[in-house]
Amino acid sequence: MPALYLFNRRTLLAGDDLQLPSIVWGAGFAAELFILLPYLLFYTVELTLTTSATPNKNDDYFAELDKQIQRMQTEECDNATSGYTDKIFCYLMLAYQAGMAIFCVTSLFYEQKILRLTSLGTPTLGLELRASLGKLIERKMTVLTGVNLFLLMFGLVSTLRFISPYLYCFPKFFWMVVFIMFMIQGLQCIFNITTLFALWRAAPSTSNAIDSEATFYHRHVEHTHQHDDIEMAEEIWQNRCHGCCRIMAISTCFMFGGKNIVSQSTDGGVEKFYGDISRALADYFHGSGSESLDVVPSDVALGFVILRHIQAQRKLLARREALQQPNTSSIRSSPGTSLLFRRVLETRGLDESRISDPDETYQTFSRSLLTQSNPDDYATLEEGARFARHQLAAYTWILYFYEYPLTGGLRLFGRCLKARLACSQTANSGMIQRGDSYERCAMSSDGEIGERAISDVDEMNRDHIVGDNFLHIHEATMLAHAGLNKSDIAYASFESGFYETPYFIVIDREWKSIVVSIRGSLTLEDCVVDVLLDPSPLDALGEKYGFDGTDQYCHGGVLECTNWLHADLMKHKILEKLLLGNAEYSDYTLRIVGHSLGAGIGVILSLMLRNTFPDLRCTCYSPPGGFITWRLAKECSDFVNTFVLDSDLVPRLSINNMERLRDEVLHLLARVKISKYDIAKRIFSLSGEVELGDLDFLLQENEDLLYPQDDIPDSDFLRQLQRFERIQQERRSSRGVSRSINLYPPGRIVHLVKTGQSKNCLHGVAGCISCGLSNAGFEYTPIRKENDDFNEIEISPTLWTDHFPNRVCMEIEKVAKSFGIDT
């Protein structure tokens, strides 16, 4: 930071972000200068000397050339070049190569100078050392790009003019090298010209004092990312969010939804769907005029990387200190108890402006481990493993082919073939099975089943499947995920919209349950619902459906989806037909299952249905963290079990946690004492999980990276940050009660915590290939957690992939197997 300005336009790069680009560009120029050009020069000189006088035999170089020339003097070359004895092509190529050599040397000089300047200083200090960087890059992008473009056109015209007569005089590899040279030059020119065009289209800064990065904090910057008027900022974020969704929908050919997003833009729905997130983003990123912070994406990435090490240091340090205390001996010796650590949150007044302290210590607390000997723990884990496949099945074909990208089609074909053979065997006995009832089929005289009877039964099946395509791919993959039979499906709706959420109802005869499985976020419409952040009151809903919703709130988007799903259930009366009165399954238990957004919908739906189905059970996988207020989150523990996998982001995702994350990252940037490049070399040279590493080594590493908390050097950025946080607190207060409501994940929570890693070569390879995103080889321990334990976003390579439904399902099943549970 701050952002680099080129031609009086702001870029998304800082002056200290250019080490890797300059190395890449320098490597390209070096390859041209020292590999490609010498090869071209050798053969061009050969052809130039072909009609020259006999070379000096005493000269080893020309003696070698003479041998090569004999190979070039073929009949094809002689015939092709009979009219070109003036060797003009050779002279043109020599001129081109000489020009390229000078250009590459000059470019290497520029890249070396850029690399040296961009490595000076820290993100917030020593900005004056990089003062000349902008002008240097501007000259490179204009003068050198112009020279490169001229040489490219010169070389192309010369080659195209003479390629026909000289085609047979050079080896094929020569022309391949020429093509590579032109391609590299073309890509360089396209990149630079595109960048120049983008900068030309961007709005220029109104300030004239842009000659130095160091002057940034002393001037008012006005560009498209900063606005004095917060309402204008909200409108810009609305347009950005809507435009991003439209582009994603069209670019993916609506594979992940988006048709409603494209159509609703003409219906005035932008404010309705993007109002909440635009207000949150405007508050999150904007100050007021000159108080806005100019932070580029690389600064945020740097802060995340350092914060991960800080969080690991806190945990390891708290563990060491706690284990040294005598009062923790009873906890350590208690069977089924785990010693854990979490952040201590303090409530401060708006007048107490402060920057969050990354050196704060964690609070020690104990939580119970799930044990095989405890019947309640065993039953909880058994239930979670049993219905994990049901939550996965709701994602149908997209997750199925994500799990089995190569064999998914063959697997589905095998299931269909097996089902067809089973149907034929049933048909030969004269019966077609559907559910627990049998229907007689019309039998022909030779014992074959009538086609009309099969068609009638298939039509009855289709009445219970809504929104599938003509290939029935949703139904087929749903059955494959969960290992179900077609006869188990009572109803399935695959229709998806802004509030229309796909779900299905199946009959689990082994567990004597009617299972309602609700899909989580998958389409772009679901993402829009996810960002309807403002809490909605539950007073009226509680009064209508018989639960205490007084002064209680939940996620606004979840409530809208739940109202639609409840209305759809009431419309079809499927649950009543299956469970109430003298129904065939009246002794079965209603179970509601969901993942992510579907988990939140499942909890509110359970509250609405409990009066009708008192023995209802709800199983949630990775529910949203900013979901429901404290009292209801605890009261629903009697019938809601929640499962969270390790560092999953979503159960920790709330406005409060995001703001704390922002403050920590910004504060860490103010403490950095070395350059980004040096930090990158240190961080990425470390291997393994830092959370499981050596505390003393981690303490030394963090000390080398950061200034002490009480000795942060004064800088313009630090003063700006203090003013920025004060403005953020005032703005938060002005938003009213909606921003002061704390929301939590629901129910009784089982957290699968990463506690070990097997030393397996294959697991290490999987981790390297996936850049740390794989969870192969990790060992997880189930621990009961409180609803407010997820008060901090943990920075981890798997914070997003831990949310994937297939990974949640796989790890729960692994832990269940270790308990002796058959999955």
N, C-alpha and C positions, 0 to 999 in steps of 0.2 A: 504494500500500500504506500502511498495513495495510487489511484488509477493513473495509468500512463495516458497522456494527451498527445495525439498526433494531428497535425494540421488544425489545431484548435478544437478537436473533437475528443470526447472521452471514449476510452476503450475498456474492455472487460479484463485487461491485463494490468498488472502493476509493473513498476520498473524492475522489480527483483524476480519477475516470473520468466525471464527470457533465457535462462541457462540452457535448459533442454532444447528449446527451439534453435538457439544459436549453434549448439553442438550438432543437431541434426542437419541444419543447413550447411555448416562447415564440413561435415562428413560428405555431403553430396558434392560440394565444390571440390574437395580433395579427391574424391573418386574420379571426377571428370579430369582434373589436372594431372594426376599421377597414374591413372590406369587407362582411361578411355582415350585421351588425347595422344599419349605416346604410341598406342597401338595404331591409331589412324595415321599418325605422322610417319611411322615406319613404312607402311604400304604406299602412302602418297609419295614419299621420297623415292621408293622403288620405281613407281610408274614414271616419275619425273626423269629419272636417270636411264630409263629404258632405251631412249634414242640418243643418249649422250655419248660422248667419246668413251673409249674403253677405260675403265677405272684403273687407278694406280694399284698394281698388284702388290705393292709393298704395304699397302694400307689394309690392315686386317678387316676394318669395318666395310670398306668398299669391296674387298674380296668376298666377304659374306654376302653383300648386296648383289654382287655379280651372280652368285649361285641362285639367289632368290629370283633375280630377273629372268634367268633362263626358264624358271617355272612359269613366269607370267607371260612369256612370249609364246603363247599358244596361237593356234590358227584362228580360234574364235575371237581372241583379243585383237589379233592383227587385222582380221576382216572388219571387226566392229569399229576399230579406231583408225582405219585407213584414211579417213578424211579429217582426222583431228591430230595431225602431227605437231600442231603448235602447242599442245599440252595445256590449253587454257583451263581445262577442268582441274588439272593438278595445281596450277597457280592459284585458282580460286579456293581450292580446298586448303592449300597452305595458308592463304590469307585468313580464311575462316578459323583454322586451328590456332594461328598466332593471336587473332583477336580473342578467341575463347581462353587461351592461356593467360593473357593479360587480364581478362575479365575475372577469371577464377582466382588469380593472385590477389586482385583488388578486393574481391568478395571475401576471401579468407581473412584479409587484413581487417575488414569491417566486422566480420563475425568474431574475430579475436578481441577486438576492442569492445564490442557489445557484451561479450562474455565477461570481460574484466570489469566493466562498469556495473553490470547487473548483479555481480557477486559482492559488491561493496555495501557496507552498512547492514542494518537490520530492517525488519518491516516498518518500524516507527522511528528509527534513529539513523543519522547519516544520510538523510535524503539529499543534501547538497552535493554529495559525492556522485550522485547519478544525474546531476542537473543537465548535462549535455547529451543524455541518452536519447531523448526525444528527437533532437535535431539530427543526430546520427542515423536514426532509423528512417526519418523522413528522406534524407539524401539517398539512403540505400533503396527505398521503395520507389523513388522517382528516377534519379540519374541511372543507377545500376539496372533498374528494370527496363528503362529505355534502351540502354546498351544491349542488354540481354535479348530484348525483343528484336532489335536491329540485326544482331548476329544470327538469331534464329531464322529470320526471314531471308537473310543473305545465304545461309547454308541450305535452306529448303529450296530456294529458287535455283541455286547452282546445281544442287543434286538432281532436282527434277528435270533440269534442262539437259543434263549430260548422262543421266543414269542409263539410258538405252544403249549408247555406244560403249560405255565403260562397264556394263553389267558383268561381262565375262572376264574382265581383267583382274578383278578382286575376288578373294574368297567370300563365300556366303556370310561367314562370320563378320567380315568387314562391314557389310551392309546392315547386319544386325546391330553392331556397335553404333553405327551412324544413327539408326532408328532410336536406340536407347538414348543417345545424346540429345536428339531432337525432342524426345518424350520428356526427359528431365527438364530441358529448357522450357518446353511448353507448359509443364505443370508449375514451374516457378513463376512464369509470366502470368498464368491464369490466377494463381493464388494472390500474387501481389496486385494485379489489376482489379480482382474482385474485392480485395481489402480496401483499395483506394476508392472504389465505387461505393462500398458500404460507408466508408468514412465521409464521402462527399454527401451522401443522403442523410447522414445523421445531423442533428441540430448542433450548430456551433456554440461554443461557450461565449457568453457575453462579456467575459473578463478578458482584458488584454495582458494581464500579468500571468502568463502561462509559460514563461521561459524556463522555469525550474520546477521540479517536483516539490522542492522545499517550500515554495510559495503557496502551495495548495491550501494549507490550513489558514492562510492569512487573507484569503479572498472568498468572495461569495460565488459558489458554483451553481449555475443554473443549467440543467440539461433535462433530458426526458425522464430520468430516473429520480429526480428530486423536485419537489413542489412545496411552496410555502402553504398552499391551501390543502388541508387534509382531505377535503371533499373531492378535490381534483385528483388527489392520489388514489382515493378509493375508486373513483371512476376508471382511472388508468388500470388498476389491478383487476377490476371487473372485466375490462376489455381484454387484458392479457390472458386471464384465466379462460374466458370464453373462446378467444382466438386459439389458444393452445389446444383446447378440447376439440375444436372444429378441425384443426390441422391433423391431429392424431386420428380423428374419426375418418377423415377422407383419405389420409395416407395409408391407413390399414384396411381400406375398402370395407369399413364398418364391421370388420371381423370381431372387434371388441365393443360393439355397440356404437352409439354416437348419432344415429339417425334422428333421435328426438332432440339432441343438442343442436344439430344443423337446422332442424325445422323450427325450433322454438325461438331462434334468434329474431324471427319476424313477428313473434307474438308478444314481444315485450317482456320476456322471462329472464333477462340478464340480471336485473336487480334481485328478483325473487330467488334465483338459484346461486348467485355468486356474491350476494350482499354480505353474508356473514364472513366468508373467507377474505373478501376484499378489505373489509374493516380490520380484520385480524392482521393481514399482511401489511396494510398501511401503517398500523400501529407498530408492527414488529420491526419494520425496516426504516421508517421515516422519523426524522426529528422535526425540526421546524426551520426551514430555510438553511442558513449557514450552520445550524446545529446537526444537520444530517451527516452521518458518517459515510465516508467514501471507502467502502470495503469491497474488494473484488473477490470472485469465487475462490481463487487460490488461497486467500487469507482465511476463508471459512474452512477450507479443507485442511489447512495447516493447523488451525485451532482444534478441529476434531481429532487429528492425529495426536496432538500433545495432550488433549483432554483425556484420551483413552489411557495414556500413561499416568496421568494424574489420578484418575479413578482407580487404576490398579494399585498405585502407591497408597492411596487412602485405605483400600481394603486390606492390603498386606500389612500396613503399619498398624491399623486398628486390630488386626488379628494378633500381631505380635504383642502389642500392649495389653490386650485383653487376656491372652494366655499367661501373661506374667502376673496378673492380679490374682490374689488368693481367693476372692469371692467368685471367680469363674470356675474354680475347681469342681464345684458341685454340678455346674452345667456340663462340663466336659465329661464327668463321670456318669451322668444320667443317660441311660440307654434311650435311644430314640429321640435325642435332642441335638440340635445343631446350633452352633454359635455363628451368628450372622451379623452383618453391619449395614447400616443405611445412613443416608444423609439426614442431619438434623435441620429442620426448617424453622426459621424464626419469623414472626410477624412483626413488621416494622411500620412505623408511621410514614406518611407521604413526605414529611419534612426531613426524614432521615435519609438523605441521598447517600447511597453507598454503591460500591462495586462489589459483586459477589467474590468471596474469597476462596480460591481453589485449594488453599492450604488448610481449610477447615477439616476437622477430624470427623470420622463416622461414629455414629452411636452404636454401641454393642447391644444386641438383643438376641433372644433365643427363640427358636421355632422348632416345632416337633417334626421329626422325620416320619414318613410313612413306613410302617414295618409290616412284615408278613404275618406276624403273630397277632396283630390288632385286627379284629374282624371288620371294624368300620373302615380302616385304611385299605384292607384287602378288597372290600366291596366297592369302595370309591374308585380304586384303580381298575378293578374289573369292569365297572360301568364305563369308565373313560376309554378303555381299550375296546370294549364291545362296540361302542357307537362312534368311534373315531372314523371308521370306514364310511359311516352314513354321512358325516359332515363332508368327507372327501367326495362322496358320490354326487353331491349336489352341484359340483363344478363340472360334471359330465365330460364332454370330449376334450376340452382344452387342457384340463389337468391330466386326463388319461394319456394323451399323446405327449404331454410334457414329461410324464413319468416314463413312458415307453416310446421314445421318438422313433426307434428303428423297428420294434416288434409290435407296436400297437395295432397295426392293421391285421397282422397275422393272428394276434390274440383274439381280436373281435371276430375274425372269420372262424376261428376254432370254436368259439362259444356259440356262434350261430349254427355251425354244423352240428355241434353236440345237441343243441336244443332241437334242431330239425329231426335228428335221429331219435331223440326221446319222444318227440311228437308222433313220429311214424310208428314207434313201438306201441304207444298208447292207442293210436288210431287202429292198429291191427287187432287190438283187443276189443274194439268197438266203443271205446270211451275217450273223451277229451277232457282233461283235467283243467279246471279253472278255479283257483282257490281251493277250498275243501269240498266243493261240490262237483258232481260229474254230470255231463250232459250226453245223452245218447246221440250218436251221429248216424245219419242215413248211410246204410251199408249197401253196397252193390252186391250182386249175386256172386261175384268172385271174391268177396271179402274186402275189397278196397274201399276206403272211406270216400264219401261224396265230397266233391270240391265245394259244393254249396254250404255244407255244414262247417267246413273249415273257415270259409269266408265269413259266415255269421259270427263265429266265435272271435275271429280277428277283429271284426267290426265292433264287438262289445269291448274288446281290449282298447281299441282306439278311442272310445268314448271317455276313457279315464286318463288319457294322455292329451294334454293341451299344449300347443305351441311347438311341437316337434316338427322336424322337416320330413321330407318324403323318404329319406333313408333311415329314419328313426334312430339317428346317431346319438341323440341325447339319451334316449331310453337304453340303448345298447351299452353305452359307456357307463351310465348310472348303475346298471345291473352288474357290469364287470367290476367297477370300483368296489362295490359293497358285497359282491358275491351272492347276489339275490337271484331269485327266479322271477319270471314274469308274473307268476301267480301271486307273488307277494305284494305287487303294486296295487294299492287302493285308489290312488289318485296322484297325478304329477302335472305340474304346471311349469313349463319352461319359458313362458312369456316374460320379457324383461323390459322395464322402462324406468322412468325417474323414481317412482315409488313401487312399481310392480316388481316383486322379488320372486324369482323362481324357487319353488319348494316342491317336495313330494311327500306323500304319506304311504308308508309301507307297513306290512304286518310281520312282526318278528315273533314267530310261533315258539321258538326256543325260549325266549325270555318273556313270552306272553305279554307283548307290548305292541301298542300302536305308535309308530315313530313318525313324527313330523320333522323332517330335515330341511333347514333353510339355508340357501346359499349365501355366502358372503360377497364382498366386493370383487367384481370381475370386469364389468363393463365400464365405459366412461360415464354412463348415467349413474352407476353406483358411486363412482368417485365424486360426482357432483353432490350426491346425497351425503357422502362422508363429510363434506366440508360445510354442511348446514350446522354450524358450530353452536349457535346461540341456544342455551338450554330452554326447554319448553316445560311449563308447569304441569303437574300431574294431578292437581286438585280435582278437576272435573272428571278426569278419567277414573280416578279412584272412587269417587262417589258413584259413578255409573256402574262400575264393575265390582264394587265391594271390597276394595282394599284402601288402606289409609294413605292417600297421596297428599295430605295437607303439607304445604310448604316443601314439597319434594319436586325435583326437576330431573329431566333426562335429556340426552342428546336429541336435538330437534329433528334431524334427518331420520334417526331410528324410529321416533314416534310416528312420523308420517308413513314410513314403510309398514310399521306394525298395524296401523289403522287400515291400510289397504289389504294386508294379508288376512286380518281378522274378518273384514267384510267379505273377502273371497271365500273363507271357510264357512261363514254364515250363509252365503249364497248357495253353496253346493251341499251343505249339511252332511259332509262326509263323516266327521267325527261323531255326530249324533247317531248316524246310521250304524256305525261300527261299535259304539260303546254304550249308548244309553238304552234304558228300557230292557226289552227282551232281545237285544241285538246279539248276533252270533259271537261277538267278542266282548261281551259286557263284563267279563271277569279279567280283562286285560288292563294294563296300566298305560296311560297316555304319557309319552316321553317326547319332549321337544329338544331338538339338537340343532346347533348352529355354530358356524365359524365366523369370526370377525364381525362384520356388520350383521350377519345372520345370527350370531350369538346374542347381540344386543336386542334384535327383534324377538328372539326366542324368550328372553327374560320378560320383556314387557307383555308379550303374548301370554306367557305363563301367568302373570298377575291378572290378566283379563279373563283367563279361563279357569282359574282355581276354584271359584265358587261352583262351577259346573262340574269340574273334574277334580275333586279334593285330593286324590292321590297322585296328582300330576308330578312328574319329575322333569327337570331341565338340565341339560349338559352343555356347557359352553366351552368352546375352544378359542383361545386368543381373542377375547372380547375387547372392544375399545376401552381405553383407560378413562377418557373424559366422557363417561357414559351416564352415571346415575349418582344422586346425592347419597350421603353417608348412611342415613337411617334405612332407606330401602335396600341399599347394597348389603347391609348386614342382615336385615330381616328376611331377605329372600334366601339366606344361607340354608334354611330348613329344607328347601327343595331345589336349590341350584348348586351344582358343582362346576367349578371353573378350572381349566387347565391352561397353563402358560409355559411356553418353552424358553428357557434361559433368558437371553437378552432381547427377546421379541420387542420391537419398537411400539407396536400398536397398543398393548395394554398399558404402556407408559405415556401414551400420546395425549397430552392435554395442553391447553393454552398456557397454564402456569409452568408446566415442565419445559415447554418450548421456550418461554421467556427466560427461565433460569439457564437453559442451555445457551441461548444467545449471549446472555450477560457473561457467562463463564468463558465462552470462546473469545469475546472481545477483550476481556480482562487478561486472558493469557497472551493475546497478541501484544498487549502493552508491556508484557514482562519478557518477551523474547529478547535474548542477548546476542544471537548469532543469525546469520543469513538463512533464508529458506532453503537454499541449496545445501548448506552444511547440515541443517536439520534433517532434510530428506535423506542424506547419506547416512546419518546416524540411525534414524528411525527404521529405515528399510533394510539396514544391515542386521537388525535384530530378527531372530526367528522364534517361532513358537508362540504360545499364548502368554502375553505379559501378565495376565491375571494369575498365572500359575508359576511365575518366574521368581527370581532372586530379588528380595527387597533391597538389600544393600546396593546391588548393581543399579536397580531402578532409581533409588534415591540419588546416586551419583550422576546418572544420566540426566535426570530432571534438573539437578543443580547446575549442570553444564549448559542446559538449554535456557533456563529462566533466571531472571533476577529474583532475589528474595522478595517476599510479599511486603516487607517493611522498608525495602530499599529500591523501589521502582524509580528509575530516572524520570525526571520531569520531561514531558514532551507535549507537543501540540495535540497529538492524538489522545493522550491521557486526559488532558483538560477537556477536550471535545467529548470524550467518553463520559466523563462525570456530568457534563451538562446534558448529554443525550439521555442518560438514565434518569435524571431528574424530570426531563420532559416526558419520558415514557411513563413514569409514575403518575404524573399529573393527567396524562391522557387516559391512562387506565382508570383513574378515579372518575373521569368525566363520562365514561361509558356506562356508568350506573351499575345496577345490581347484577346484571348478567355476567360481568367480568369478576365479580367477587364470589361467585358460586363455585365451590369445589366439587368435582365429579370424580367417581372412582369406578374401577371394575367391580362386577357384581359377584355375590355368592361366596361360597366357601372355596378358597383358592388352593390348588395344588400347583406348585412351581417346580418344574424339572430343571434343576440347577446343574450346570456343568461342573463336575468335581474331579475329573481326571481325563487322561488321554492315553490311549494305548500306543506303544512304540512299534508301529507296523509300517513297513516300507510302502505298502500300497496306500495306506492312509496319508502318508507324507506326500506321495505323488498326487493323490486326489486334492490335497490342500494346495499344492503348488499350481496345478492346472487350473483350479477354480479361484486362484488368488486369495485363498483363505476363506472362501464362502462355503466350502464343504464342511459338514459336521461329521464326516467319516472318522471313526475311531474315538470320538468323544464319549465319555461316560457321564450319565446324568443320574442325579439322586432326587427323588420326589420329596418335597418339603412343603408343609402347610404354611401359607403366608396370610398376613392380614391385608385388607383391602387398601390400606394406605402405605404399604411397603413399596409400592411402585411409584415413588415420588421423584425419581430421577431417571432421565434417559441415559442408558448405558451405551457408550460408544464401543462398538464391536464390529468386526467384519461380517458377522452373521446377524446383525440387528434387524435386517429386513428379511433374510432368507429363513430365519427362525419363525417367521410368521406364515410361511407357506403351508397350506393344509396337508400336503403329502408328507412334509418333514415332521409336522406335529404328530400326524398319525403314526409314522414309522417309529419315532422315539417313544411315544406312549406304549406302543406294542412291545418294543424292546424292554422297557422297564417292567411291563406287566409279565413278560416271559421270565424275567429274573425273579419275580415273585411266585413263579410256578403257575401263572394264569395261562390257560389255553386261549390263544387269540385266533 
